[in-house]
Amino acid sequence: MFKGFIGLLVALISTAQVDQYLTHGGYTEAAMAMLRQIKHASVF
């Protein structure tokens, strides 16, 4: 389980770095904005 978590973490960091290189963070910013909206919309 821990190995899978580390693998997922490395994949997310790698994807964010590639996004920064290729699109200057456009997709990362959009994903973060979407997560912020989901957080604000949640009714917990």
C-alpha positions in Angstrom: 0.0 0.0 0.0 2.8 2.4 0.9 4.6 1.6 -2.3 1.4 2.4 -4.3 1.1 5.7 -2.5 4.7 6.7 -3.2 4.2 5.7 -6.9 1.1 7.8 -7.1 2.9 10.8 -5.5 5.8 10.5 -7.9 3.4 10.3 -10.9 1.5 13.4 -9.7 4.7 15.4 -9.2 6.1 14.3 -12.5 2.9 15.2 -14.3 2.9 18.7 -12.7 6.5 19.2 -13.7 5.8 18.2 -17.3 2.8 20.6 -17.3 5.0 23.4 -16.1 7.5 22.7 -18.8 5.0 22.3 -21.7 2.1 24.6 -20.9 3.5 26.9 -18.2 1.2 25.3 -15.6 -2.1 25.9 -17.4 -3.5 22.4 -16.7 -2.2 22.4 -13.1 -3.8 25.7 -12.4 -7.1 24.6 -13.9 -7.1 21.4 -11.8 -6.3 23.4 -8.6 -9.1 25.8 -9.4 -11.5 22.9 -9.9 -10.5 21.3 -6.6 -11.0 24.7 -4.8 -14.5 24.9 -6.2 -15.3 21.4 -5.1 -14.0 22.2 -1.7 -16.2 25.3 -1.4 -19.2 23.5 -2.7 -19.0 20.5 -0.3 -21.5 20.5 2.5 -19.7 18.8 5.4 
